[in-house]
Amino acid sequence: MKDLNFHTVDYKKNKAIISFDMADGLQFINKENLFELAGEDRIFYPGKAKIKGNVVEVISEKVNNPVYVRFAWGNTSLSNLFNIANLPASSFTSE
C-alpha cells in the first residue's frame, strides 16, 4: 500500500494548495498546527490549514506571497494528517 506522501503544491494568491498521494478521506486527528509557509526570504511562519476535498489549503497572515511550504518539520513533530486508510502524512518541505 502506498503512503500518504506529499505530491505537489500550487501557490494561488496568498495560499498554498497541497496535494498528496493516496489522499482519499483526509482528516486531522487534532488541532495542532504543523504547516508553515515562507516567501522568497525563506523565513517560515505558522500557517492555518484546512482540508478541501483531497487537498490541504494553507495560509499565513505573515506571508502574502508564499513560495515554500513545509509540514511536521520539527524534530519531535508527529503527523496529525491521516487518510481514510489511517496512514499518516510524512513530514516534507517544498524547498
Secondary structure, DSSP 4 states (H G I P E B T S, - for coil): ---B-EEEEEEETTEEEEEETT-TT-EESS----EEEE-TT--EEE-EEEEETTEEEEEBTTBSS--EEEES-STT----EE-TT-PBBPPEE--
